[in-house]
Amino acid sequence: MNVQSTRTTATLVLALLGAGCMSLASSPAPVSVPRQLEPSANESLVMVVPARGVQIYECRVSTGRAQAYEWAFVGPEAELFDTRGKPIGRHYAGPHWESADGSKIAAKLKAHAEAPASGSIPWLLLEARSVGPQGAFSNVTSIQRANTAGGVAPQNGCSASMAGTTARVHYTADYYFFAAR
């Protein structure tokens, strides 16, 4: 084999590998979750949305213990990405997920399960509804939060002298968006 045919073969192999990687990256893959986090049978996975950001907590008087203080969840602030790592939107208190195209969904908790990785926020199943214009997120009916890392409230440091202060705890997660079939 001469040098030119070797280069041509190598170029074709790299092109095929690149095409294969691109199709794998863009096709959503389901995650194995506990039964209570499974979406309904009439929903199908439409998008996997990785997120990177913070979970925000505030030091407040405890709701369950007199004269005690605890870190209370305030909300998330995260950037959303497509499966290739391109920014596509943001996630914030509500909870809301907003696409760069302006479409927006709000959600409420349906079920939760402890994360397999210690020190990570729980995995969730949320019921979603569109609260914005038509776009990429408009048809989403359920969201799973899985593959979480970090984001757990601080274990100490909340006291009367710290009341009102916030803690921003870094986290990552994958949000699996489902829509009705």
C-alpha positions as CSV (number, residue, x, y, z in Angstrom):
1,M,0.0,0.0,0.0
2,N,1.4,3.4,-0.9
3,V,1.4,6.6,1.2
4,Q,-1.5,8.2,-0.7
5,S,-3.8,5.2,-0.3
6,T,-2.8,4.9,3.4
7,R,-3.8,8.6,3.9
8,T,-7.0,8.1,2.0
9,T,-7.9,5.0,4.1
10,A,-7.0,6.8,7.3
11,T,-9.1,9.8,6.4
12,L,-12.1,7.5,5.6
13,V,-11.8,5.6,8.8
14,L,-11.6,8.9,10.8
15,A,-14.6,10.3,9.0
16,L,-16.6,7.1,9.7
17,L,-15.6,7.1,13.3
18,G,-16.5,10.8,13.7
19,A,-19.9,10.2,12.1
20,G,-20.5,7.3,14.4
21,C,-19.5,9.4,17.5
22,M,-21.7,12.2,16.4
23,S,-24.8,10.0,15.9
24,L,-24.1,8.4,19.3
25,A,-23.8,11.7,21.0
26,S,-27.0,13.1,19.5
27,S,-29.2,10.0,20.2
28,P,-30.7,10.0,23.7
29,A,-30.0,6.9,25.8
30,P,-32.2,5.9,28.7
31,V,-30.7,5.6,32.2
32,S,-31.5,2.8,34.6
33,V,-33.6,4.3,37.4
34,P,-35.5,3.0,40.4
35,R,-39.1,2.0,39.5
36,Q,-40.7,5.0,41.1
37,L,-38.7,7.3,38.7
38,E,-39.9,5.7,35.5
39,P,-42.0,8.0,33.3
40,S,-45.5,6.8,32.2
41,A,-45.8,4.2,29.4
42,N,-47.2,6.8,27.0
43,E,-44.1,9.0,27.2
44,S,-40.8,8.6,25.3
45,L,-37.4,10.0,25.8
46,V,-36.8,13.0,23.5
47,M,-33.7,14.7,24.9
48,V,-30.9,14.3,27.4
49,V,-29.8,17.6,28.9
50,P,-26.6,17.7,31.0
51,A,-26.4,20.5,33.6
52,R,-23.6,22.1,35.5
53,G,-24.1,24.7,38.2
54,V,-25.0,25.2,41.8
55,Q,-27.6,24.2,44.3
56,I,-28.3,27.3,46.6
57,Y,-29.0,26.9,50.3
58,E,-29.7,29.5,53.0
59,C,-29.0,29.2,56.7
60,R,-32.4,29.6,58.4
61,V,-34.2,28.8,61.7
62,S,-35.2,25.1,61.6
63,T,-38.8,24.3,60.8
64,G,-38.7,21.2,62.9
65,R,-36.5,21.9,65.9
66,A,-36.9,24.9,68.3
67,Q,-33.9,27.3,68.4
68,A,-32.0,25.2,65.8
69,Y,-30.7,26.3,62.4
70,E,-30.4,24.4,59.2
71,W,-29.5,24.8,55.5
72,A,-32.7,25.3,53.6
73,F,-32.9,24.7,49.8
74,V,-33.5,27.9,47.8
75,G,-33.1,26.8,44.2
76,P,-30.7,25.8,41.4
77,E,-28.7,27.9,39.1
78,A,-27.3,25.8,36.2
79,E,-26.3,26.0,32.6
80,L,-27.9,23.4,30.3
81,F,-26.0,21.7,27.5
82,D,-26.7,19.4,24.6
83,T,-25.0,16.0,24.6
84,R,-22.1,17.5,22.6
85,G,-21.4,20.1,25.3
86,K,-23.0,23.1,23.5
87,P,-24.9,25.5,25.9
88,I,-28.6,25.3,25.1
89,G,-30.3,27.0,28.1
90,R,-30.5,27.4,31.8
91,H,-32.2,25.9,34.9
92,Y,-33.3,28.0,37.8
93,A,-35.7,28.2,40.8
94,G,-39.3,27.3,40.2
95,P,-38.0,24.8,39.1
96,H,-37.8,26.1,35.5
97,W,-35.8,24.9,32.5
98,E,-35.5,27.6,29.8
99,S,-34.1,26.9,26.3
100,A,-32.0,29.4,24.4
101,D,-35.0,29.6,21.9
102,G,-37.2,31.0,24.7
103,S,-39.3,27.9,25.3
104,K,-39.7,27.2,29.0
105,I,-41.1,24.5,31.3
106,A,-42.0,24.4,34.9
107,A,-42.1,21.2,36.9
108,K,-43.3,19.7,40.2
109,L,-42.0,16.7,42.0
110,K,-43.7,13.3,41.4
111,A,-41.1,11.0,43.0
112,H,-37.5,10.9,44.3
113,A,-34.9,8.3,45.2
114,E,-31.5,8.5,46.9
115,A,-28.6,9.0,44.5
116,P,-26.3,6.0,44.1
117,A,-23.3,8.2,44.7
118,S,-22.9,9.4,48.3
119,G,-22.8,13.2,48.7
120,S,-25.0,13.7,45.7
121,I,-28.5,15.2,45.5
122,P,-31.4,12.8,45.0
123,W,-32.6,11.5,41.6
124,L,-36.1,12.8,40.7
125,L,-39.1,12.4,38.5
126,L,-40.9,15.6,37.8
127,E,-44.1,16.4,36.0
128,A,-43.5,19.2,33.5
129,R,-45.7,21.7,31.6
130,S,-44.9,24.4,29.1
131,V,-45.0,28.0,30.5
132,G,-43.4,29.8,27.5
133,P,-43.5,30.1,23.8
134,Q,-43.2,27.1,21.4
135,G,-39.7,25.7,21.0
136,A,-37.3,22.9,21.9
137,F,-38.8,22.4,25.4
138,S,-42.5,23.0,24.7
139,N,-43.6,19.4,24.5
140,V,-41.8,18.0,27.5
141,T,-44.2,16.3,29.9
142,S,-41.8,14.6,32.4
143,I,-38.2,15.1,33.5
144,Q,-35.9,12.7,35.3
145,R,-32.9,14.0,37.1
146,A,-30.2,11.3,37.3
147,N,-26.5,10.9,37.3
148,T,-26.1,13.5,40.0
149,A,-22.8,14.5,41.5
150,G,-22.5,16.9,44.4
151,G,-25.1,19.6,45.3
152,V,-25.8,18.4,48.8
153,A,-26.4,21.0,51.6
154,P,-23.4,21.7,53.8
155,Q,-23.3,19.5,56.8
156,N,-22.3,22.2,59.3
157,G,-21.7,25.9,59.6
158,C,-25.3,27.0,60.0
159,S,-26.0,28.8,63.3
160,A,-27.7,31.9,64.7
161,S,-24.6,34.0,63.7
162,M,-24.8,32.6,60.1
163,A,-28.6,33.1,59.7
164,G,-29.4,34.6,56.3
165,T,-26.1,33.6,54.6
166,T,-26.1,31.4,51.5
167,A,-24.1,28.5,50.4
168,R,-23.6,27.7,46.6
169,V,-22.8,24.0,46.2
170,H,-21.5,22.8,42.9
171,Y,-23.4,20.0,41.2
172,T,-23.8,18.2,37.9
173,A,-26.8,16.2,36.7
174,D,-28.4,14.8,33.6
175,Y,-32.0,15.8,32.9
176,Y,-33.9,13.3,30.8
177,F,-36.8,15.0,29.0
178,F,-39.8,13.0,28.0
179,A,-42.8,13.9,25.9
180,A,-46.2,12.2,25.1
181,R,-46.0,9.7,22.3
